[in-house]
């Protein structure tokens, strides 16, 4: 399992942008599907976006489609989440997750599919 560390969170006004990064340790990162999830206070952790091992397939929650973009750089062992047109309802702790079971083009929206997790980074969007 990879060790994951998120960065890039912060406070931004509505309509602004942030880019989250997730740096992974381990030589097998390039075979992992990766996902981003978020959890707002008092709410369940929800799927945001996922990308397969080589970036050939991505998936997004309906609430972020068209505003967020997930990408990865396997040479840098890093996955990114570019967040544009941010809304107050995007406020949450954002978690990076890795799925070590090679799945080809398949990506999962289910957090139970992921076996590595970062510690989370806070994103706060003010109105």
N, CA, C and O atoms as CSV, one atom per row, in Angstrom:
chain,resi,resn,atom,element,x,y,z
A,1,UNK,N,N,0.826,-1.183,0.000
A,1,UNK,CA,C,0.000,0.000,0.000
A,1,UNK,C,C,0.870,1.245,0.000
A,1,UNK,O,O,1.933,1.288,0.618
A,2,UNK,N,N,0.394,2.241,-0.700
A,2,UNK,CA,C,1.144,3.489,-0.796
A,2,UNK,C,C,0.855,4.384,0.397
A,2,UNK,O,O,-0.207,4.308,1.014
A,3,UNK,N,N,1.814,5.223,0.702
A,3,UNK,CA,C,1.605,6.304,1.660
A,3,UNK,C,C,1.205,7.528,0.853
A,3,UNK,O,O,1.874,7.877,-0.120
A,4,UNK,N,N,0.122,8.178,1.247
A,4,UNK,CA,C,-0.415,9.296,0.480
A,4,UNK,C,C,-0.421,10.563,1.325
A,4,UNK,O,O,-0.730,10.524,2.516
A,5,UNK,N,N,-0.080,11.675,0.705
A,5,UNK,CA,C,-0.089,12.953,1.412
A,5,UNK,C,C,-0.662,14.034,0.520
A,5,UNK,O,O,-0.126,14.324,-0.550
A,6,UNK,N,N,-1.766,14.632,0.973
A,6,UNK,CA,C,-2.421,15.699,0.224
A,6,UNK,C,C,-1.831,17.065,0.576
A,6,UNK,O,O,-1.292,17.266,1.665
A,7,UNK,N,N,-1.945,17.980,-0.356
A,7,UNK,CA,C,-1.575,19.374,-0.130
A,7,UNK,C,C,-2.382,20.240,-1.070
A,7,UNK,O,O,-3.005,19.748,-2.011
A,8,UNK,N,N,-2.366,21.546,-0.805
A,8,UNK,CA,C,-3.013,22.487,-1.703
A,8,UNK,C,C,-4.345,23.021,-1.235
A,8,UNK,O,O,-4.937,23.869,-1.903
A,9,UNK,N,N,-4.832,22.544,-0.098
A,9,UNK,CA,C,-6.084,23.068,0.409
A,9,UNK,C,C,-5.925,24.479,0.931
A,9,UNK,O,O,-4.813,24.998,1.025
A,10,UNK,N,N,-7.044,25.096,1.271
A,10,UNK,CA,C,-6.991,26.448,1.802
A,10,UNK,C,C,-8.329,27.122,1.742
A,10,UNK,O,O,-9.359,26.483,1.527
A,11,UNK,N,N,-8.306,28.430,1.936
A,11,UNK,CA,C,-9.509,29.268,1.928
A,11,UNK,C,C,-9.567,30.029,0.612
A,11,UNK,O,O,-8.587,30.653,0.205
A,12,UNK,N,N,-10.698,29.976,-0.042
A,12,UNK,CA,C,-10.858,30.660,-1.330
A,12,UNK,C,C,-12.274,31.205,-1.413
A,12,UNK,O,O,-13.200,30.646,-0.825
A,13,UNK,N,N,-12.434,32.285,-2.137
A,13,UNK,CA,C,-13.774,32.855,-2.338
A,13,UNK,C,C,-14.538,32.056,-3.393
A,13,UNK,O,O,-13.951,31.411,-4.263
A,14,UNK,N,N,-15.833,32.119,-3.290
A,14,UNK,CA,C,-16.678,31.464,-4.285
A,14,UNK,C,C,-16.302,31.958,-5.685
A,14,UNK,O,O,-16.080,33.148,-5.909
A,15,UNK,N,N,-16.240,31.011,-6.610
A,15,UNK,CA,C,-15.835,31.329,-7.970
A,15,UNK,C,C,-14.347,31.150,-8.215
A,15,UNK,O,O,-13.897,31.165,-9.361
A,16,UNK,N,N,-13.589,30.983,-7.154
A,16,UNK,CA,C,-12.156,30.821,-7.270
A,16,UNK,C,C,-11.741,29.399,-7.588
A,16,UNK,O,O,-12.573,28.524,-7.828
A,17,UNK,N,N,-10.427,29.189,-7.584
A,17,UNK,CA,C,-9.860,27.891,-7.953
A,17,UNK,C,C,-8.810,27.464,-6.939
A,17,UNK,O,O,-8.171,28.283,-6.280
A,18,UNK,N,N,-8.660,26.167,-6.843
A,18,UNK,CA,C,-7.585,25.551,-6.068
A,18,UNK,C,C,-7.136,24.302,-6.812
A,18,UNK,O,O,-7.911,23.687,-7.544
A,19,UNK,N,N,-5.880,23.940,-6.616
A,19,UNK,CA,C,-5.399,22.656,-7.127
A,19,UNK,C,C,-4.854,21.840,-5.966
A,19,UNK,O,O,-3.905,22.241,-5.292
A,20,UNK,N,N,-5.466,20.702,-5.752
A,20,UNK,CA,C,-4.983,19.774,-4.742
A,20,UNK,C,C,-3.993,18.810,-5.369
A,20,UNK,O,O,-4.126,18.416,-6.527
A,21,UNK,N,N,-2.997,18.440,-4.576
A,21,UNK,CA,C,-2.018,17.445,-4.997
A,21,UNK,C,C,-2.004,16.309,-3.991
A,21,UNK,O,O,-2.270,16.504,-2.805
A,22,UNK,N,N,-1.694,15.139,-4.476
A,22,UNK,CA,C,-1.558,13.969,-3.617
A,22,UNK,C,C,-0.283,13.255,-4.027
A,22,UNK,O,O,-0.205,12.665,-5.105
A,23,UNK,N,N,0.706,13.315,-3.164
A,23,UNK,CA,C,1.985,12.675,-3.434
A,23,UNK,C,C,1.988,11.283,-2.813
A,23,UNK,O,O,1.603,11.101,-1.658
A,24,UNK,N,N,2.426,10.316,-3.592
A,24,UNK,CA,C,2.421,8.931,-3.140
A,24,UNK,C,C,3.837,8.383,-3.059
A,24,UNK,O,O,4.694,8.700,-3.884
A,25,UNK,N,N,4.057,7.574,-2.070
A,25,UNK,CA,C,5.319,6.848,-1.977
A,25,UNK,C,C,5.114,5.455,-2.533
A,25,UNK,O,O,3.985,4.971,-2.608
A,26,UNK,N,N,6.186,4.816,-2.917
A,26,UNK,CA,C,6.064,3.446,-3.403
A,26,UNK,C,C,6.223,3.346,-4.904
A,26,UNK,O,O,5.759,4.205,-5.654
A,27,UNK,N,N,6.878,2.299,-5.327
A,27,UNK,CA,C,7.195,2.144,-6.745
A,27,UNK,C,C,6.022,1.648,-7.563
A,27,UNK,O,O,6.083,1.667,-8.792
A,28,UNK,N,N,4.950,1.201,-6.912
A,28,UNK,CA,C,3.825,0.643,-7.651
A,28,UNK,C,C,2.695,1.643,-7.856
A,28,UNK,O,O,1.614,1.270,-8.313
A,29,UNK,N,N,2.933,2.913,-7.523
A,29,UNK,CA,C,1.887,3.924,-7.668
A,29,UNK,C,C,1.311,3.932,-9.066
A,29,UNK,O,O,0.107,4.119,-9.240
A,30,UNK,N,N,2.144,3.734,-10.055
A,30,UNK,CA,C,1.682,3.861,-11.438
A,30,UNK,C,C,0.637,2.814,-11.803
A,30,UNK,O,O,-0.037,2.960,-12.823
A,31,UNK,N,N,0.482,1.768,-11.006
A,31,UNK,CA,C,-0.538,0.751,-11.287
A,31,UNK,C,C,-1.825,0.986,-10.508
A,31,UNK,O,O,-2.800,0.260,-10.706
A,32,UNK,N,N,-1.853,1.975,-9.635
A,32,UNK,CA,C,-3.013,2.245,-8.778
A,32,UNK,C,C,-4.054,3.063,-9.520
A,32,UNK,O,O,-3.717,3.989,-10.258
A,33,UNK,N,N,-5.301,2.724,-9.326
A,33,UNK,CA,C,-6.358,3.705,-9.587
A,33,UNK,C,C,-6.386,4.650,-8.383
A,33,UNK,O,O,-6.139,4.237,-7.251
A,34,UNK,N,N,-6.687,5.917,-8.644
A,34,UNK,CA,C,-6.675,6.918,-7.581
A,34,UNK,C,C,-8.005,7.658,-7.536
A,34,UNK,O,O,-8.669,7.856,-8.554
A,35,UNK,N,N,-8.363,8.052,-6.345
A,35,UNK,CA,C,-9.625,8.767,-6.195
A,35,UNK,C,C,-9.502,9.925,-5.227
A,35,UNK,O,O,-8.595,9.980,-4.396
A,36,UNK,N,N,-10.442,10.853,-5.360
A,36,UNK,CA,C,-10.606,11.931,-4.393
A,36,UNK,C,C,-12.000,11.808,-3.786
A,36,UNK,O,O,-12.988,11.594,-4.488
A,37,UNK,N,N,-12.053,11.947,-2.476
A,37,UNK,CA,C,-13.309,11.954,-1.745
A,37,UNK,C,C,-13.328,13.191,-0.859
A,37,UNK,O,O,-12.289,13.803,-0.614
A,38,UNK,N,N,-14.496,13.551,-0.387
A,38,UNK,CA,C,-14.585,14.691,0.524
A,38,UNK,C,C,-15.618,14.441,1.595
A,38,UNK,O,O,-16.576,13.690,1.412
A,39,UNK,N,N,-15.395,15.095,2.721
A,39,UNK,CA,C,-16.323,14.952,3.842
A,39,UNK,C,C,-16.532,16.311,4.481
A,39,UNK,O,O,-15.594,16.925,4.989
A,40,UNK,N,N,-17.769,16.770,4.449
A,40,UNK,CA,C,-18.154,18.006,5.110
A,40,UNK,C,C,-18.532,17.703,6.553
A,40,UNK,O,O,-18.882,16.567,6.871
A,41,UNK,N,N,-18.467,18.700,7.430
A,41,UNK,CA,C,-18.803,18.466,8.841
A,41,UNK,C,C,-20.201,17.882,9.012
A,41,UNK,O,O,-21.176,18.404,8.473
A,42,UNK,N,N,-20.281,16.806,9.761
A,42,UNK,CA,C,-21.562,16.192,10.035
A,42,UNK,C,C,-22.147,15.381,8.897
A,42,UNK,O,O,-23.290,14.931,8.975
A,43,UNK,N,N,-21.375,15.193,7.842
A,43,UNK,CA,C,-21.878,14.463,6.673
A,43,UNK,C,C,-20.980,13.265,6.363
A,43,UNK,O,O,-19.868,13.142,6.877
A,44,UNK,N,N,-21.501,12.395,5.510
A,44,UNK,CA,C,-20.745,11.223,5.088
A,44,UNK,C,C,-19.638,11.620,4.114
A,44,UNK,O,O,-19.676,12.682,3.492
A,45,UNK,N,N,-18.667,10.743,4.007
A,45,UNK,CA,C,-17.616,10.938,3.009
A,45,UNK,C,C,-18.192,10.575,1.637
A,45,UNK,O,O,-18.816,9.527,1.470
A,46,UNK,N,N,-17.975,11.452,0.669
A,46,UNK,CA,C,-18.562,11.277,-0.660
A,46,UNK,C,C,-17.498,11.243,-1.747
A,46,UNK,O,O,-16.446,11.874,-1.635
A,47,UNK,N,N,-17.789,10.514,-2.771
A,47,UNK,CA,C,-16.929,10.430,-3.952
A,47,UNK,C,C,-16.888,11.764,-4.674
A,47,UNK,O,O,-17.907,12.444,-4.795
A,48,UNK,N,N,-15.704,12.140,-5.155
A,48,UNK,CA,C,-15.547,13.353,-5.941
A,48,UNK,C,C,-15.094,13.016,-7.362
A,48,UNK,O,O,-15.738,13.399,-8.339
A,49,UNK,N,N,-13.978,12.296,-7.460
A,49,UNK,CA,C,-13.420,11.988,-8.783
A,49,UNK,C,C,-12.475,10.806,-8.664
A,49,UNK,O,O,-11.955,10.512,-7.588
A,50,UNK,N,N,-12.261,10.132,-9.792
A,50,UNK,CA,C,-11.329,9.000,-9.818
A,50,UNK,C,C,-10.665,8.921,-11.178
A,50,UNK,O,O,-11.199,9.403,-12.177
A,51,UNK,N,N,-9.497,8.309,-11.200
A,51,UNK,CA,C,-8.731,8.162,-12.436
A,51,UNK,C,C,-8.066,6.793,-12.429
A,51,UNK,O,O,-7.584,6.327,-11.397
A,52,UNK,N,N,-8.046,6.154,-13.603
A,52,UNK,CA,C,-7.433,4.834,-13.638
A,52,UNK,C,C,-5.909,4.956,-13.707
A,52,UNK,O,O,-5.366,6.060,-13.665
A,53,UNK,N,N,-5.231,3.823,-13.811
A,53,UNK,CA,C,-3.782,3.793,-13.617
A,53,UNK,C,C,-3.016,4.662,-14.603
A,53,UNK,O,O,-1.987,5.233,-14.241
A,54,UNK,N,N,-3.485,4.776,-15.826
A,54,UNK,CA,C,-2.717,5.529,-16.823
A,54,UNK,C,C,-3.430,6.797,-17.273
A,54,UNK,O,O,-3.012,7.427,-18.245
A,55,UNK,N,N,-4.489,7.176,-16.589
A,55,UNK,CA,C,-5.210,8.394,-16.958
A,55,UNK,C,C,-6.165,8.219,-18.114
A,55,UNK,O,O,-6.741,9.193,-18.598
A,56,UNK,N,N,-6.343,6.990,-18.564
A,56,UNK,CA,C,-7.197,6.751,-19.708
A,56,UNK,C,C,-8.674,6.772,-19.404
A,56,UNK,O,O,-9.490,6.808,-20.325
A,57,UNK,N,N,-9.035,6.752,-18.153
A,57,UNK,CA,C,-10.435,6.788,-17.761
A,57,UNK,C,C,-10.590,7.592,-16.492
A,57,UNK,O,O,-9.806,7.447,-15.554
A,58,UNK,N,N,-11.591,8.433,-16.463
A,58,UNK,CA,C,-11.888,9.236,-15.287
A,58,UNK,C,C,-13.384,9.172,-14.986
A,58,UNK,O,O,-14.197,8.828,-15.844
A,59,UNK,N,N,-13.714,9.506,-13.767
A,59,UNK,CA,C,-15.117,9.562,-13.350
A,59,UNK,C,C,-15.279,10.716,-12.377
A,59,UNK,O,O,-14.363,11.037,-11.619
A,60,UNK,N,N,-16.463,11.342,-12.405
A,60,UNK,CA,C,-16.732,12.493,-11.552
A,60,UNK,C,C,-18.113,12.371,-10.923
A,60,UNK,O,O,-19.037,11.801,-11.504
A,61,UNK,N,N,-18.226,12.917,-9.733
A,61,UNK,CA,C,-19.543,13.090,-9.142
A,61,UNK,C,C,-20.294,14.145,-9.950
A,61,UNK,O,O,-19.687,15.073,-10.485
A,62,UNK,N,N,-21.593,14.001,-10.035
A,62,UNK,CA,C,-22.387,14.966,-10.812
A,62,UNK,C,C,-22.210,16.385,-10.290
A,62,UNK,O,O,-22.254,17.345,-11.059
A,63,UNK,N,N,-22.011,16.512,-8.996
A,63,UNK,CA,C,-21.931,17.839,-8.384
A,63,UNK,C,C,-20.673,18.608,-8.786
A,63,UNK,O,O,-20.622,19.828,-8.626
A,64,UNK,N,N,-19.660,17.912,-9.305
A,64,UNK,CA,C,-18.402,18.590,-9.654
A,64,UNK,C,C,-18.089,18.500,-11.141
A,64,UNK,O,O,-17.140,19.126,-11.614
A,65,UNK,N,N,-18.874,17.733,-11.875
A,65,UNK,CA,C,-18.603,17.538,-13.303
A,65,UNK,C,C,-18.608,18.878,-14.023
A,65,UNK,O,O,-19.515,19.692,-13.851
A,66,UNK,N,N,-17.577,19.091,-14.832
A,66,UNK,CA,C,-17.450,20.338,-15.570
A,66,UNK,C,C,-16.700,21.419,-14.807
A,66,UNK,O,O,-16.311,22.430,-15.391
A,67,UNK,N,N,-16.493,21.220,-13.515
A,67,UNK,CA,C,-15.762,22.209,-12.702
A,67,UNK,C,C,-14.423,21.654,-12.198
A,67,UNK,O,O,-13.439,22.385,-12.094
A,68,UNK,N,N,-14.401,20.365,-11.891
A,68,UNK,CA,C,-13.193,19.723,-11.357
A,68,UNK,C,C,-12.566,18.825,-12.415
A,68,UNK,O,O,-13.257,18.244,-13.251
A,69,UNK,N,N,-11.244,18.724,-12.359
A,69,UNK,CA,C,-10.519,17.830,-13.267
A,69,UNK,C,C,-9.483,17.052,-12.480
A,69,UNK,O,O,-8.664,17.635,-11.770
A,70,UNK,N,N,-9.521,15.737,-12.606
A,70,UNK,CA,C,-8.531,14.882,-11.984
A,70,UNK,C,C,-7.491,14.496,-13.028
A,70,UNK,O,O,-7.821,14.233,-14.184
A,71,UNK,N,N,-6.242,14.466,-12.608
A,71,UNK,CA,C,-5.165,14.076,-13.504
A,71,UNK,C,C,-4.058,13.435,-12.679
A,71,UNK,O,O,-4.083,13.476,-11.449
A,72,UNK,N,N,-3.097,12.849,-13.359
A,72,UNK,CA,C,-1.993,12.210,-12.642
A,72,UNK,C,C,-0.722,12.320,-13.454
A,72,UNK,O,O,-0.744,12.429,-14.680
A,73,UNK,N,N,0.391,12.289,-12.732
A,73,UNK,CA,C,1.711,12.256,-13.336
A,73,UNK,C,C,2.448,11.100,-12.690
A,73,UNK,O,O,2.968,11.236,-11.583
A,74,UNK,N,N,2.498,9.975,-13.364
A,74,UNK,CA,C,3.103,8.782,-12.762
A,74,UNK,C,C,4.606,8.934,-12.576
A,74,UNK,O,O,5.188,8.294,-11.700
A,75,UNK,N,N,5.236,9.766,-13.382
A,75,UNK,CA,C,6.670,9.998,-13.208
A,75,UNK,C,C,6.953,10.716,-11.896
A,75,UNK,O,O,8.037,10.587,-11.328
A,76,UNK,N,N,5.964,11.476,-11.418
A,76,UNK,CA,C,6.116,12.223,-10.162
A,76,UNK,C,C,5.350,11.577,-9.009
A,76,UNK,O,O,5.318,12.114,-7.902
A,77,UNK,N,N,4.735,10.429,-9.268
A,77,UNK,CA,C,3.949,9.753,-8.228
A,77,UNK,C,C,2.923,10.692,-7.607
A,77,UNK,O,O,2.759,10.719,-6.388
A,78,UNK,N,N,2.246,11.448,-8.426
A,78,UNK,CA,C,1.333,12.471,-7.935
A,78,UNK,C,C,0.034,12.456,-8.715
A,78,UNK,O,O,0.021,12.275,-9.933
A,79,UNK,N,N,-1.054,12.650,-7.994
A,79,UNK,CA,C,-2.369,12.842,-8.605
A,79,UNK,C,C,-2.870,14.220,-8.193
A,79,UNK,O,O,-2.599,14.688,-7.087
A,80,UNK,N,N,-3.601,14.857,-9.092
A,80,UNK,CA,C,-4.052,16.228,-8.885
A,80,UNK,C,C,-5.576,16.321,-8.970
A,80,UNK,O,O,-6.237,15.498,-9.604
A,81,UNK,N,N,-6.100,17.332,-8.321
A,81,UNK,CA,C,-7.505,17.676,-8.488
A,81,UNK,C,C,-7.580,19.186,-8.692
A,81,UNK,O,O,-7.433,19.961,-7.748
A,82,UNK,N,N,-7.811,19.587,-9.936
A,82,UNK,CA,C,-7.994,21.001,-10.248
A,82,UNK,C,C,-9.450,21.350,-10.012
A,82,UNK,O,O,-10.346,20.746,-10.602
A,83,UNK,N,N,-9.682,22.325,-9.150
A,83,UNK,CA,C,-11.041,22.698,-8.771
A,83,UNK,C,C,-11.286,24.145,-9.197
A,83,UNK,O,O,-10.644,25.066,-8.693
A,84,UNK,N,N,-12.203,24.329,-10.111
A,84,UNK,CA,C,-12.565,25.654,-10.611
A,84,UNK,C,C,-14.007,25.982,-10.250
A,84,UNK,O,O,-14.792,25.100,-9.902
A,85,UNK,N,N,-14.335,27.247,-10.337
A,85,UNK,CA,C,-15.704,27.715,-10.062
A,85,UNK,C,C,-16.207,27.157,-8.731
A,85,UNK,O,O,-17.312,26.620,-8.642
A,86,UNK,N,N,-15.393,27.293,-7.726
A,86,UNK,CA,C,-15.715,26.700,-6.433
A,86,UNK,C,C,-16.943,27.363,-5.814
A,86,UNK,O,O,-17.188,28.558,-5.981
A,87,UNK,N,N,-17.701,26.545,-5.098
A,87,UNK,CA,C,-18.924,26.976,-4.431
A,87,UNK,C,C,-18.800,26.719,-2.934
A,87,UNK,O,O,-18.018,25.867,-2.512
A,88,UNK,N,N,-19.565,27.447,-2.136
A,88,UNK,CA,C,-19.509,27.195,-0.684
A,88,UNK,C,C,-19.806,25.732,-0.333
A,88,UNK,O,O,-19.267,25.202,0.639
A,89,UNK,N,N,-20.650,25.095,-1.115
A,89,UNK,CA,C,-20.982,23.693,-0.822
A,89,UNK,C,C,-19.839,22.729,-1.141
A,89,UNK,O,O,-19.943,21.537,-0.853
A,90,UNK,N,N,-18.762,23.223,-1.724
A,90,UNK,CA,C,-17.569,22.395,-1.929
A,90,UNK,C,C,-16.695,22.348,-0.674
A,90,UNK,O,O,-15.715,21.604,-0.626
A,91,UNK,N,N,-17.046,23.132,0.330
A,91,UNK,CA,C,-16.276,23.144,1.574
A,91,UNK,C,C,-16.294,21.771,2.224
A,91,UNK,O,O,-17.358,21.199,2.462
A,92,UNK,N,N,-15.109,21.246,2.510
A,92,UNK,CA,C,-14.986,19.897,3.069
A,92,UNK,C,C,-13.517,19.595,3.294
A,92,UNK,O,O,-12.635,20.334,2.857
A,93,UNK,N,N,-13.275,18.493,3.983
A,93,UNK,CA,C,-11.943,17.906,3.998
A,93,UNK,C,C,-11.851,16.969,2.800
A,93,UNK,O,O,-12.701,16.098,2.614
A,94,UNK,N,N,-10.829,17.152,2.002
A,94,UNK,CA,C,-10.640,16.354,0.795
A,94,UNK,C,C,-9.570,15.292,1.043
A,94,UNK,O,O,-8.478,15.582,1.533
A,95,UNK,N,N,-9.914,14.059,0.692
A,95,UNK,CA,C,-9.030,12.924,0.901
A,95,UNK,C,C,-8.628,12.308,-0.434
A,95,UNK,O,O,-9.441,12.149,-1.344
A,96,UNK,N,N,-7.373,11.975,-0.514
A,96,UNK,CA,C,-6.845,11.217,-1.636
A,96,UNK,C,C,-6.853,9.737,-1.262
A,96,UNK,O,O,-6.561,9.380,-0.121
A,97,UNK,N,N,-7.183,8.890,-2.211
A,97,UNK,CA,C,-7.245,7.453,-1.935
A,97,UNK,C,C,-6.657,6.660,-3.088
A,97,UNK,O,O,-6.759,7.062,-4.247
A,98,UNK,N,N,-6.047,5.539,-2.766
A,98,UNK,CA,C,-5.434,4.674,-3.774
A,98,UNK,C,C,-5.994,3.265,-3.720
A,98,UNK,O,O,-6.238,2.712,-2.648
A,99,UNK,N,N,-6.190,2.700,-4.901
A,99,UNK,CA,C,-6.670,1.331,-5.037
A,99,UNK,C,C,-5.534,0.504,-5.620
A,99,UNK,O,O,-5.203,0.647,-6.797
A,100,UNK,N,N,-4.942,-0.351,-4.815
A,100,UNK,CA,C,-3.749,-1.080,-5.225
A,100,UNK,C,C,-4.044,-2.277,-6.129
A,100,UNK,O,O,-3.125,-2.863,-6.701
A,101,UNK,N,N,-5.306,-2.637,-6.259
A,101,UNK,CA,C,-5.643,-3.785,-7.110
A,101,UNK,C,C,-5.787,-3.310,-8.547
A,101,UNK,O,O,-6.678,-2.524,-8.865
A,102,UNK,N,N,-4.913,-3.788,-9.401
A,102,UNK,CA,C,-4.908,-3.320,-10.785
A,102,UNK,C,C,-6.230,-3.655,-11.463
A,102,UNK,O,O,-6.643,-4.814,-11.500
A,103,UNK,N,N,-6.886,-2.636,-11.996
A,103,UNK,CA,C,-8.227,-2.812,-12.550
A,103,UNK,C,C,-8.337,-2.349,-14.001
A,103,UNK,O,O,-9.438,-2.237,-14.540
A,104,UNK,N,N,-7.197,-2.080,-14.628
A,104,UNK,CA,C,-7.256,-1.654,-16.022
A,104,UNK,C,C,-7.973,-0.329,-16.155
A,104,UNK,O,O,-7.578,0.656,-15.531
A,105,UNK,N,N,-9.014,-0.290,-16.954
A,105,UNK,CA,C,-9.745,0.948,-17.194
A,105,UNK,C,C,-10.769,1.252,-16.099
A,105,UNK,O,O,-11.320,2.353,-16.058
A,106,UNK,N,N,-11.023,0.308,-15.233
A,106,UNK,CA,C,-12.092,0.482,-14.244
A,106,UNK,C,C,-11.673,1.440,-13.140
A,106,UNK,O,O,-10.557,1.368,-12.626
A,107,UNK,N,N,-12.585,2.336,-12.785
A,107,UNK,CA,C,-12.406,3.176,-11.607
A,107,UNK,C,C,-13.641,3.013,-10.736
A,107,UNK,O,O,-14.737,2.765,-11.237
A,108,UNK,N,N,-13.456,3.156,-9.429
A,108,UNK,CA,C,-14.557,2.925,-8.503
A,108,UNK,C,C,-14.977,4.226,-7.826
A,108,UNK,O,O,-14.144,5.070,-7.497
A,109,UNK,N,N,-16.287,4.369,-7.625
A,109,UNK,CA,C,-16.840,5.498,-6.858
A,109,UNK,C,C,-17.072,5.102,-5.402
A,109,UNK,O,O,-17.527,5.917,-4.599
A,110,UNK,N,N,-16.764,3.868,-5.065
A,110,UNK,CA,C,-17.030,3.322,-3.740
A,110,UNK,C,C,-15.770,3.408,-2.891
A,110,UNK,O,O,-14.725,2.877,-3.268
A,111,UNK,N,N,-15.865,4.071,-1.755
A,111,UNK,CA,C,-14.656,4.239,-0.939
A,111,UNK,C,C,-14.137,2.912,-0.399
A,111,UNK,O,O,-12.974,2.820,-0.008
A,112,UNK,N,N,-14.969,1.898,-0.371
A,112,UNK,CA,C,-14.527,0.590,0.109
A,112,UNK,C,C,-13.547,-0.078,-0.864
A,112,UNK,O,O,-12.880,-1.049,-0.506
A,113,UNK,N,N,-13.464,0.436,-2.075
A,113,UNK,CA,C,-12.542,-0.129,-3.068
A,113,UNK,C,C,-11.109,0.335,-2.860
A,113,UNK,O,O,-10.182,-0.233,-3.437
A,114,UNK,N,N,-10.924,1.351,-2.049
A,114,UNK,CA,C,-9.615,1.973,-1.889
A,114,UNK,C,C,-8.956,1.501,-0.599
A,114,UNK,O,O,-9.607,1.432,0.444
A,115,UNK,N,N,-7.672,1.176,-0.664
A,115,UNK,CA,C,-6.998,0.621,0.504
A,115,UNK,C,C,-5.860,1.490,1.023
A,115,UNK,O,O,-5.166,1.104,1.964
A,116,UNK,N,N,-5.664,2.651,0.424
A,116,UNK,CA,C,-4.695,3.614,0.950
A,116,UNK,C,C,-5.370,4.970,1.002
A,116,UNK,O,O,-6.088,5.360,0.081
A,117,UNK,N,N,-5.128,5.690,2.106
A,117,UNK,CA,C,-5.779,6.989,2.291
A,117,UNK,C,C,-4.781,8.008,2.827
A,117,UNK,O,O,-3.899,7.677,3.619
A,118,UNK,N,N,-4.936,9.246,2.385
A,118,UNK,CA,C,-4.182,10.324,2.964
A,118,UNK,C,C,-4.865,10.865,4.201
A,118,UNK,O,O,-5.927,10.388,4.602
A,119,UNK,N,N,-4.246,11.865,4.800
A,119,UNK,CA,C,-4.778,12.419,6.056
A,119,UNK,C,C,-5.824,13.493,5.811
A,119,UNK,O,O,-6.532,13.894,6.735
A,120,UNK,N,N,-5.926,13.958,4.580
A,120,UNK,CA,C,-6.927,14.956,4.241
A,120,UNK,C,C,-6.386,16.366,4.237
A,120,UNK,O,O,-5.433,16.685,4.948
A,121,UNK,N,N,-7.003,17.206,3.428
A,121,UNK,CA,C,-6.656,18.625,3.383
A,121,UNK,C,C,-7.949,19.439,3.352
A,121,UNK,O,O,-8.887,19.104,2.627
A,122,UNK,N,N,-7.989,20.497,4.135
A,122,UNK,CA,C,-9.219,21.294,4.277
A,122,UNK,C,C,-9.355,22.267,3.109
A,122,UNK,O,O,-8.414,22.978,2.757
A,123,UNK,N,N,-10.526,22.280,2.531
A,123,UNK,CA,C,-10.893,23.275,1.528
A,123,UNK,C,C,-12.096,24.041,2.062
A,123,UNK,O,O,-13.122,23.451,2.401
A,124,UNK,N,N,-11.959,25.356,2.133
A,124,UNK,CA,C,-13.046,26.203,2.614
A,124,UNK,C,C,-13.350,27.250,1.555
A,124,UNK,O,O,-12.464,27.993,1.133
A,125,UNK,N,N,-14.600,27.306,1.129
A,125,UNK,CA,C,-15.026,28.254,0.111
A,125,UNK,C,C,-15.990,29.240,0.761
A,125,UNK,O,O,-17.050,28.855,1.254
A,126,UNK,N,N,-15.614,30.496,0.755
A,126,UNK,CA,C,-16.449,31.523,1.370
A,126,UNK,C,C,-17.380,32.143,0.334
A,126,UNK,O,O,-17.047,32.244,-0.847
A,127,UNK,N,N,-18.540,32.549,0.800
A,127,UNK,CA,C,-19.535,33.132,-0.124
A,127,UNK,C,C,-19.372,34.630,-0.251
A,127,UNK,O,O,-20.124,35.272,-0.984
